[in-house]
Amino acid sequence: MHLTDISRPLAIAMWDFSWLERRWPGAGYECWDTALDGLKERGYDAVRIDAYPHLLAVDPAREWELLPVWNQQDWGSPARVRAVVQPMLHQFIGKCAERDIKVALSSWFRRDTEDARMRIKTPEDLGAAWRHTLDGIAGAGLADALLYVDLCNEFASHIWSPFFSPGSGDDDRVSRDNERGRRWMADSIATVRAAYPDLDYCFSFISEFDKNQDVSFLDLLELHVFMVMWSDFDERVGYGYELFEPTGYENMVRNAESVYRSDPARWRKALDHGIEQAAEWAGHAGKPLVTTECWGVINYKDWPMLDWDWVKELCEHGVRRACAAGRWKAMATSTFCGPQFAGMWRDVAWHRRMTDLIHAG
């Protein structure tokens, strides 16, 4: 199935690398049956996960020790964690297929103690890792469960694609809109498409929303759209995306909701602008549009004196505006539609209302 064949928009959740790494008691994914039943109950049709292609290319059944990206966020593990990718990946996809939940594959190229991701030296290496991953999935009879393949999350941010810019730091946002960036995307997709031509391929983006970019080699645009990308909200709050120290969340506790409540129309207008930019780009490129990470703040969590109501309010505005644009083939209700975000997850009625809106859009 191709995205162009979908008759109604899909509601998709982003479970990133949490599906595999957050399996200790109370982490949200220790029982996949419970988590996936909850996803289905809330009206979701699809889930986007990390397939760890760089680790599968080295040794599918090896136990890897993964290093934390951060200890301030609730995606993945806040500390070192051991994980085996196979047969876990096939088991998870199989459970999704049993529930008619489509799976979008992506990768955040998680760092292990040996930094296996840096074995990727060329676009062909990247494509070969994904081809190996799809060989396993097809061999297990699970190819029909796949929705699309995103070869790299938010390309070419250094934190997720260090093999593309090995001399950069984690905070650097490296441009992809140049000949080298286009070659990496086009050549890696060509490598995997030669083996599996019936799947849709992309690289997801969070920056450089420029409709004049060459995206002819992508089958879809997977664009991540947040209000904070189009405003000075973070600066006003004092949130600086700190990875391993709590200053940002301390400022968020003090300031985030009050800054939003002081002028909600301003922040909604900023989000509207981002949604318009994404829809415009998809229309100009003639590509199906998907958003799995959205709509208000990028980071949030269950924490003392952090309330979810204003976050849900802004996300609902985003869902409604994106649905009205009529461009999306699949969209999330927020970045936080996973069981580890208990304050949002437990509001089943809110999720159902949002997924109903998406399906009607």
N, C-alpha and C positions, 0 to 999 in steps of 0.2 A: 504494500500500500504506500502511495505517495501522499504527501500533504495536500497536493492539488486535488486529490480524489475525495478528501474529507467533506462530507455534506453539511456538517455543523461544527462550530468551533469546539475544541476540546479544552477541558480544565486540567491543567498539568501542575504537579507539585515538584519542587526541587529538593531532592533528598541527598544530593551531592555525594560526599564520601561518608556521610553519617550512617547510611544504611549498613555499612560493614564495620565501621570503627566504634560506633556508639552502641555497644552490646553488653555493657555491664549493667547490673540491676538498677532500674530506674532511668536509664539513659534514653529510652524511647524505642529502640530497635532490637531489644533483646529477644523479642518474639515477633518475627516477621508476619506471621498470620494475624496477630492482633493489630499490628501497625497497618497492614494492608487492608484488613477488614474496616478499620477506622477510616482509611483513605476513601474506600468505596462508599462507606456510609455517608461521607461528606460530599459525595458527588463528583469525585475526581475520576478522570478517564485515563490519565497517563502520569508517569513519574520520570524525572530526569536524574540519573545517577552516574557516579564515577565508575568506570569499568577498569581502571588501573592498567591501561594497555602496555605501559612501559614495564610493569612488573610481570605481566603475563608473557611478554616477549622474552624475558629472562628465564623465568621458572614459574609456571602457573600454580604449582602445588606447594611452593616454598612458604614457610612462615617468615613474614617480613616484620621488622621492627620499624614503625613509622614515627617520625618526629612531629611534634605539634606545630601547626601553622601559627597558633596563638593559644593563650589560655584565658582570653577575655570573651571569646565568642562561644556559642553553643552549637556550632557546626563542627563535626568531627570530634576528636578527642583533645582535651586540654593538656594532656600529658602523653608521654610515649605509650604506644599501644602496639600489640602484636596482632597481625592479621594474615589470614590465608585467603587468597582471592578465588582460587578454584579448589573445590567445586562450588564455592559459595555463590559466585556470580550466576552460574547456571541455575542453582537452586532458587535464588531470588527471582530471576527472570521467569522461571517456571511457575512460581507462586503468583506472579503478576499475570501470567497468561491464563492461569486457572480462573482469575477474577475478571478477565477481559480488561486488564489495565495495560496499556501500551507502555513501552520502555524507550525513552530517549537516552542514548549513551553519550557521555561526555568524559572529560578528565581534567582534574585540577593538578595532575602530575605531582602527587604527594611525594614528599621527600622521605626516603628511608635512610638507615644508617650508612649505607654504601652509596647513596645518591644515584641510584640506577637510572633516573630520568636523564642524567647528563650523558648517557650513552647515545642519546639521540643527537646526531651530528648534522643530519641533512633532512630535507623534506621527505626524501625517500625512506629514511629510517622511521620517521613519524608515520608515514603511510603503511610501512611494513608492520609496525607494531599493531596498528589498527586492523590490518588484514589478518594477522595472527589471531587477534581477539575475535574477529567475526568468523574465522575458520572454526573456532571452538563452539561458538554459539550456533552456527549452522549445523555443525556436526552433532550437536545435541538436539537438533530439530526445533530450535527456538527462534529462528530467523523471522518468522511471521509475527512475533511479539514486538519487534522493534519498530519504533516510530521514525527516528532519524538518528544520525551520528554527528555529534559536535566534536570535531577532532581536538579542540583545545578550548577550555573555558576562558572567556574574556581575553582573547588573543589581542595584542601581544604584551599584556601586563607581565612584568618580570616575575612577579610572585608565582604566577601559574605557568609561565612558559620560559623558564630560565635557560633552556637549551637554545632558544632563539637569540638571547642577548646575555651571554654568560658573563660579561664584564659589568653588568648593571647591578644595582642594589634592589632589595625587595620592594622599596617604595617607588621605584621608577616605573613610569608608564611609558613604554617604548612604542614608537609609532609603527604601525603596520602598513600605513598608506604610502608605500614606496615600492620600488621594483623588487627589493629583497622580500618584503612582506608578502607581496602578491605571489612571488615565486614559491615561497614556503607553503602558502595556502593552496595554490593551484596544483603544484606538483605532488603534494602529499595526498590531496583528494584524488588526483588522477591515479596514483598508485593503488589506492584501496578500491576506487570505482572500477578499475580494470577487472578486479576479482569479483566485486559485488555491485553490478550496475543497477540493480533494482532498488537500492536504498537511496535516501536523501542525505546529503552531506552539507556540513557548514562548519564555520568557526563562530563561536558566540562573541559578541562585542559589548563593551560598556562605555567605550570612548570613541572619539572621531566619527561622530554621526554626520557624515558628509555624503549627500546623495550622489555626488559626482565620482565617488570611488568606483573602481572596477570590481564588481562582485559577480561577474558573469560565470565564474567557476563554482559558485555556491548554488545549491538547490533551494535554499531558504535563507532568510535573515533571522538570526536569533539575537534579538536586541534586549539588553537589560536597561530598564527605564526607572529611574528614581527621581523623586522631587528634589533631593539634595544635589543631584547633578546639575540642576538648572537654577540654583538659587544659592544664597549665602547662609542657608539655615545652619549648617554645621559650624560655620564661623561664629554665628550669633550664640549658638549653644555652647561652644567651646569643645566640640568633639573633634579629635584629631586622629582617629583610627589607630589608636594605640593597641599594639598586639599583646604585650606582656605586662602592662601596668595599668592600674584602674582609673587614671585621671580622667579619661574620656567619659567613662560611665559615671564617675562622680559629678562631672559637669552635666551629663545628660539627666541625672536625677534632679539636679538643681534647676535646670533650665529648659529641657526639651519641650515638655508639655506647655509650659507658660509661654515660650516663644511661639509655638504653634497656635495656641488659643488667643494670643494677642492680635493675630491677623490671619485667620485661616484662609480667607479669600486669596491672600498673597501667595501662600504656599500651594494652594490648589491651582492657581494660575500658572505657577512655575511647572507643576506636574503636567498641566494641560499642554504647555509648550513642548515638553519632552515627548509626550504621546503624539502630538502633531508631527514632530520631527521624525519619529519612528515610522509613522503611517505614511508620511510623505516619501521617505526613502524607499519603503517597500513598494509603493505605487510607482515611483520613478524607475525602480529596478525591475518591476514586474515579478517580484518574488513573494512567495508565501511568508507571512510574518509570525514569529513565535516569541513570546516573552515568558521566561521562567523565573526571573528575578526582578522584583518590583515592590511597591509603587512609591513608598514614602521615604523613610530612612533606610539606609543600607544595613545597619547593625542595630539590634535590640535583643532583649532577653528577659526572662523572668528574673526580677531582682527587687530588693526592697525599694519601695517608693517609685517604681516604674509601673505605670498603668497602661493597659493595652487598648483602652477605648479610643483614644485619639489616633492611635496607629491604625486600628480597624476602620475608623471613620475616613481617614485619608486614603487607605487602600480601597475602600468601597467607592470613593470618588474616582480613583484610577480605573477600576474595573468598569464602571459605568461609562466613563469617557472613552476608554479603549473599545468597548463594545459598540458604542455609537459611531466610532470611526469606521467600522466595518472592514478592517484590513486583517485582523488576526485570525489565524487558523488554530492557534492554541495559546492560552495565556494562564498565568498563575493568579491566584487571589492575593498573594504576597510572597515575599521570600521566606516567610516564617510558617508555612503550612506543613509543618512536621510535628510529630508527637513530642519532641524535646522542648518545644515552646508551649508549655502546658496552658498558659494563660490565653493563648489564641486557639490552640487545638481543641480545648474543651468546649468552645462555643460552637457546637455542631450546627445550630440553627443559622449562625452567621455564614459558615462555610456553605451550607446548602443554599442559602439565598444568593451567595456570590456565584456558585457553580451553575445555578439555574439561570442567572443573568448571562453567564458566558455561553451556555448552550443556546440560549435564545438569541444571542448576538449574531 
